[in-house]
């Protein structure tokens, strides 16, 4: 597929643009709160600045549901009964 594509690297250039400071600023302008919180000055970065965050890396994604259940329990959020 790469050999026959008319612009084989266009997707990579698009991803690079989206990850750039300029791309993130455009995303923030047209889709508020959608730019990465890793981008300094983005709306999300400003909202989360100074807050404690808990991040899950790809190696631990399979544990996310369990951890979320524990968080809900620890905060005492109500649960839907069936």
C-alpha positions in Angstrom: 0.0 0.0 0.0 2.8 2.4 0.8 4.4 1.6 -2.6 1.3 2.5 -4.5 0.2 5.5 -2.5 0.3 8.8 -4.4 1.4 10.7 -1.2 2.8 7.9 1.1 4.0 10.2 3.8 1.0 12.7 4.0 -0.4 11.0 7.0 2.9 11.3 8.9 3.1 15.0 8.0 -0.5 15.5 9.2 0.2 13.8 12.6 3.4 15.9 12.9 1.4 19.0 12.3 -1.3 18.1 14.8 1.4 17.5 17.5 3.1 20.8 16.8 2.4 23.9 18.9 0.7 25.5 16.0 -1.5 22.5 15.3 -2.5 22.3 19.0 -3.4 26.0 19.0 -5.7 25.5 16.0 -7.3 22.5 17.6 -7.9 24.6 20.8 -9.4 27.4 18.8 -11.9 25.3 16.8 -12.5 22.4 19.2 -12.1 23.9 22.7 -10.7 21.6 25.3 -9.6 19.0 22.7 -5.9 19.9 22.5 -3.4 17.9 24.5 -2.9 18.8 28.1 0.8 18.3 27.4 0.8 21.4 25.2 1.8 24.4 27.2 -0.9 27.1 27.0 -3.6 24.8 25.7 -7.0 25.2 27.4 -6.7 21.8 29.1 -3.2 22.5 30.3 -4.5 25.7 31.9 -7.4 23.9 33.5 -5.1 21.2 34.9 -2.1 23.3 35.8 -1.1 22.6 39.4 -3.5 19.7 39.8 -2.4 16.2 40.7 -2.9 13.9 37.8 -2.9 10.1 37.5 -1.8 8.8 34.1 -2.0 5.3 32.8 0.6 4.2 30.3 0.0 1.6 27.6 1.5 -1.2 29.6 -1.2 -0.8 32.2 -4.2 -0.1 30.1 -5.6 -3.5 30.9 -5.8 -2.4 34.6 -7.7 0.8 33.9 -11.2 -0.6 34.6 -10.2 -2.0 37.9 -8.5 1.2 39.0 -11.5 3.3 37.9 -13.8 1.1 40.0 -11.5 1.6 43.0 -11.4 5.3 42.5 -15.2 5.5 42.3 -15.4 3.4 45.5 -12.8 5.5 47.3 -14.6 8.8 46.5 -17.9 7.3 47.5 -19.6 8.1 44.2 -23.1 6.5 43.9 -23.4 3.3 41.9 -26.3 2.5 39.6 -28.3 -0.5 40.9 -29.8 -2.8 38.4 
